[in-house]
Amino acid sequence: MNIPANLSFTRDHEWLKIEGEEALVGITDYAQSQLGDIVFVEVETEGEILDKGESFGTIEAVKTVEDMYMPVSGEILEFNGKLAANPDLLNKDPYGDGWVIRVKMTNLTETESLLNAKDYQAHLSSL
């Protein structure tokens, strides 16, 4: 299981790559492996300000549809347009080209409650 050390994680299997006051958000390698073949990604919240824990979109796999949740509060600046035509990027490259949204964080202290790679690995081991 790939768990990059430079990212922060949620217990709901989203990751956050912090770049100043902005961050990229996606789903973890574990999440995409549990979902299976991803066929559609929907994010209709671009331009909205959402609170930590709110759903910002959905992922549809062959057998299920799952919500994605905000790891921090912020404004959704951008949806990764590559996912519209190639939703399987989430399966192939969840930490690279498969990022889902770019967010301008509104409460930087919320990042303190996220898991580092070691703690996320321990969380996965407890499942």
Summary of the structure (lengths in Angstrom):
residues: 127
radius of gyration: 13.3
end to end distance: 13.9
largest distance: 37.2
contacts: 393
relative contact order: 0.26
helix: 24%
strand: 35%
